[in-house]
Amino acid sequence: MTTQPTTPPVPDALDQILRRMRLPYLHKAAPDVLATARAQRWDPAEVLRVLLNEEVVGRDAATRRMRRKTPAPAGRLSTKGQQAATVTAQPAPGHRTMS
């Protein structure tokens, strides 16, 4: 039976910064990415690119999940559409009215 090695935790200072900046997807991916980067000697810019990409992908997925939950508003007119409806409801000049 083989066990997977555990990734080292994120340093406390970085953990506090990620929580304060509200980067949950980057925070979740950071231990694995940092361990891989250290083992493979990644360029610091590559580490940053991968971590920020994780955050962007996570936020996009969360946005799609939220949009699926809430139905689109139906039957609402904009103020421009309401103005156009009131203008066309008035009789045109020269037409006789039933008064």
N, C-alpha and C positions, 0 to 999 in steps of 0.2 A: 504494500500500500504506500503510495507516494503522496506526500503532502506538498502543497504549493508554498513557496516561500512567502512570508508576509512582507509587505512593503513597509518601509519605515514611515512613521507618521510625519506630517508636515510640521516644521518648526512652529513653536507657539506664536512668534511674532508674525509669521506669514499667515497662520491660521486666524489671528485676530484681524489682520488687514482684509483678508478675503471675506470674513463675516461682516465686517464693517462696510465694505464696499458692495455687499450683497451680490457676490459672484458664486452662487451655489453649485453650478455645473463645473466651473473651474476648480472649485474647492474639492468636489468629489473626484475629479480626474487627477488632481495634483500629485498624490502619492505615487500612483503608477507611472505617470509621465516623468516625474522627477527621478524615480528609480531607474527607469529605462534610459533617460538622458544621461544620468551619471554613469551607468554601465557602458553605454555606447559612445560616450564623450561627444554629445551633441553640442552644437554651437548654441550659445545663449539665445540668440535670435530665433532659432528653430524651436527651442523650448517654449519661448513666449508665444510664437505663432501657433503651436499645437494647443497650448492651454487656452488661448483666446478663441481659437476655433471651436474647442469643446464648449465654451460658454455660449458662443453664437448658435451653434447647433442645438444646444439644450434650450435656449430661449425661443428659437424658432419652433421647436417641437411643442413647447409649452403654449405658445401663441396659437398654434393649430389646434391643440386640445381644447383651449378656451373658446375658440371660435366655433368649434363643433358643438359645444355645450349650449351656447346661447343662440336662440333663433334670430334671424334677421327681422328687423321691424317691417311690418307690412301695412300698406295702405296709408302711409304718411306722406303728405305733400310738403314740399318746401314752401317757404314764404313766397318765393317767386311764383310757384305753381298756384298758390292760393290767390295771389294778386291777379294772375292771368284769368283765373276762373271768375273772379268778381267783375273784371272788366268785360268779359264776354257775356255775362249775365244781364248787362244793361242793354236796353234797346239801342240800335244804331240811330243816329240822327236822321230824321225824315220818315221813320217808320211810325205808324199810328199805334197807339197803345189802347188797350181795352179799358178805358176809364169812363 
